[in-house]
Amino acid sequence: MPNTLTTPMTGSDVWLPLEDSADDTAVSVILKLRGETCDVDCLYCFEKRKLAPGGVQITPDQVRHLGEIFGVRPLAIELHGGEPLTVGKPAMAALLDALAAQPTVTRVHLQTNAVRLDAEWLDLFDAHYPQLHIGISMDGDEQGNSWRVGYDGQPIYPHIARALNLLAERGRTCGIITVVTPAVLGRAAEVIDHIAAFDAVRAIHLVPAFDTTITQPLKAAGGRQSPSRRLQTDAMTPNGPEWAITPSQYAKFVLDAAAQWIAAGHFRRIKLDPAVAAIRRLKGLQTSHCHFSPLKCSHVFTAYPDGRFGSCDELPWPRALLLPLDAAQGEADITAAQHANPLLSSGRELMTKCTSCAYRTTCGGGCTATRWRMHQANDSDDAYCDHRAQMIDGLAHLLAAPDHPAGAHCRRARWRPRIPNEMADAEAFLAHWDDPGAPRKFVRLHTSEHGNINAVGLPGLHEADDLDPCHPRWQESIEPRVWPLIDVITRSWRAVTYDSCQGHPYSGTALEPATFRVGLLPRDRAEYATLAARLCRATAATNGYLPPTVTAQLARTDLTSTRTGIRHPALEVSLIPTNGAAWEGYFADLDQAARVLTHAARHTPTSQQCSCTLRPPRTATEAR
């Protein structure tokens, strides 16, 4: 069944091939300066599971060769490990000098565990690359960092805190990567507040520990097992390691973290991802976050010190290998290797699922590597897709009603952008609705089998969005099947409706069938939260009473006022064909379904608590 709520999307909208992007589109190159060599032994480290070569290190010549390969294309460089500071100060200075001398390098980011970070290192950065962005790996507070230990098994959190305080003293800022494990679950507000208390922090990136498929600990390199490896062995269970979480747990943590980030005002100083990336997409803006943009693995590369050059470091290696770095003479060599790589082909194939997804204009497809791993383990990436939808739905609520964070966990109110969804002057419409003394102008209605349509474009005639319950032709302008529900919502609930449709098959025309729907325009944030919760309970009350061909749907969307450009959060309740149901059966049962939904709405009292905790929505695969 075609989805009428979103615009079509092509494959390049979720995965843009490198050769199809403009020359001024940047690529990200991750330099594994010393492979997996690191001075600490975090139990969940994914880099050490690759058994990448250590000892050797990336050279300035390799850095310069990157510019030769990509020509005029901008390069965003990430200095990673293992631990990048293990290259030592002279080698790091040479690398930074090489990067500074390369005109196409637009950004250099260093990701460190901060154990070695001291005043001498900061002096070196100031001397050789003053614009260096610093990222520090820290999983929240001391309890959250329990999986981050040295080879002696002792926590490294005190070193991280010391480094953050040193950055603040030097007037430097940094970003934080926080791995979400069970050590922080249920404590999102506490964790976000703790990180934000460090003055140097300007960004927090929440990364999930989706490691349930890991079944074996790392083997010790020598004959003796370090205390850290013993801790790792003890953490292994038949269901995966103890540090692993599920996609749903991660989504809930992100939503709780975002709620606190907003409530505490941290958003004024700190960028929180993936929340900010999702919010930008919800607002119709682009983002550089590859999980929410089409610049995925074909625009992300990793270079290892032994000369291997491949795609994103989160993909499994050596399968992500493209070619030896010194064998690449130009971008054409890179794109040819990408097209010949079976792993990238299968990853891109996973993204074809996105073209028919209702979240496609917002989600961006997510992380290819994570989806691939889940699909390999479970023959399905549905759980990954579900958690992305859960985050987007919840963040859409927080944007609309940040003072009512509980609504972010509603599982019935889904983000469904209607494109376009515009009104000439939404602000004037709301003011007019609540002013019974305002003049109601004449409108001309045309009634046909396709509905009641206001005549538009002639002098003195007005669009349907100018009508309200005080207008003398109000009821006449509403289609008969949807009128009872409109009457309940506007008269009993005292809510504002801006759009409605009783559903039309549009037989004999080229138009797609239209479903039964009512659009609500909340006056303010508090009313949005109340209406969303009330609609959740009303749609929940229809379970078991609707005909099998019809399903009630609650959607979050935006209404744009063309006069001001303001996007007003809106809600939409609709009756849609059940998955697999034919349009003929849907329209045959629609009158009965409309009566059921109207009855449920009439008997749903006001409250800011939705019904999901008491009556969670049924999954799409659950049999009726």
ABEGO torsion letter per residue (X at the ends): XBBAABBBBBAAAABBBAAABBAABBBBBBBBAAEABBABBBAABAAAAAGBBBGBBBBAAAAAAAAAAAEABBBBBBBBOEBAAAAEAAAAAAAAAAAAABAABABBBBBBAGAABBAAAAAAAAAABAABBBBBBBBEBAAAAAABBBAAGBBAAAAAAAAAAAAAAAGBBBBBBBBBBAAABGAAAAAAAAAAABAABABBBBBBBBAAABABBBBBABABBBAAAAAAAAABBAAEBAABBBAAAAAAAAAAAAAAAAAAGAAAABBBOAAAAAAAAAAGBBBABAAABABBAAABBBBBAAGBBBBBAABBOAAABABBAAABABAAAAAAAAAABAAAAAAAAAAAAAAABAAAAAAGGEBAAAAAAAAAAAGBAAAAAAAAAAAAAAAAAAAABAABAAAAABAABBBBBBOBBBBABAAAAAAAAABAABBBBBBBBBBBAAEBBBBBGBBGBBBAAABBAABAAAAAABBAAAAAAAAAAAAAAGBBBABBBAEBAGBGBABBBBBBBBBBBBABAAAAAAAAAAAAAAAAAABGABBAABBBBBBBBBBBBAAAGBBBBBBBBBBBBBBGBBAAAAAAAAAAAAAAAAAAAAABBBBABBAAAABBBBBAABBX
